[in-house]
Amino acid sequence: MPEILLSILILVGAAFTFVGSLGLVRFRDFYTRLHGPTKATTLGVGCLLAASSIYFSFDGDLSLHEILVALFLFMTAPVSAHLLAKAALHLKLRSLAPAPEEDGDTPSR
């Protein structure tokens, strides 16, 4: 039964990591590229670390190395993404997204 859980965590983690990496390659500007590694890849690596922690805890000892790495990852990824976006705004890096309209209405299609 634990092998099934490990397999699911590894497959989900690999899928999220792949989607995050694909988003990094496929999106067109800096701000949209920032979402791939910070959202999907963080969740994917978190699933892989959970699978590793479960696997190495089979012999009775709790594996804390992976848990500490996951906590560090979940604390630093949003902070680094925020600082990267703030630096890009400070450098006046332009986005390819259309500018919002002045009157607050949503653009009609």
N, C-alpha and C positions, 0 to 999 in steps of 0.2 A: 503493500500500500504506500509506503513512503517514496518508493521509486516513481510512482505515478505523480505524486505531488512535486517531486524534484523535476521530473520531465516537463510538467506543465509550467513550473516557474522558469525553467531554462528556455523553453520555447517562447513563452510570453516575453521574457527579458530580451531574448534575441530579436523578436519581432519589433518590440518598442525601440531597441537600439538601432535596428536597421531603418525604421521609419524616421527616427530622429536624424540619422546620418543622411538619409535620402532628402529630407527637408533642408538640411544644410547645403546640399548640392543644388537642389532644384529651385529654391526660392531666389528671387531676383535682387533684393536689396538687403542692406545690413540689418535693418530692424526686423524683417520677417525671417531672415536667416538665424537670428538670435533665438527664435522660439524652438527650433529643432533640438539643439543640444540641451537647452535648459528644461524643456518639458519632457519630451518623449524619451530622450536618451537617459535622463536622470532616473525616470521610472524603470527603464529597461535594466540599467546597471543595478538599481535597487533590487529588482527581482533576481538577478543573477547572484548578487551578494546574499540574498535570503536563501537561495538554493544552496550556495556554498556553506553557509552557516548551518543549515539543517544537515547537510551531508557530513560535515566534520563534527557534528554533535551526536552522531549515532553511538559512539562508544561510551556515552554517559557524561562526558565533560562538555560544558557549554562553550561553544566557540565564540569568543568575544571580539576577535580581530575583525571579522566581517561586519559585525554590528557597529563597531567603532568607525570603520571606513564608511559604512552607509550613513551613519549620523553626520560625519564630516561632510560627505557628499551632499546630503539634503540641507545642511546649513550653509554651505559655501556656494552652491550652484545658483540660488536666487540672488544672493548678494553680488556675485560676480556678474551675473546678467544685468542687474540693476546698474552697477558701476559702468559696464560697457555701454549700456544705452545712455546713461548720463554723460559719459565722455563723448559719445557720438552727437548728442544734442549740443553739448558745449562747443564742439568743432563745427556745428551747423551742417552736419551731414544730411543731405536731402533724402527724403523717402520717395519711392516711386508711387506710393498710394496717393489717390486724389485728395486735395485739400478739402477740409470740411467747409460747408456753406456758411455764410455769415449769419443768416436768419435762424439757424438752428434746425431747419427742416431737413429731413433725409432727402437725398437726391432721388429724383424720379428716373425710372429706367425706360 
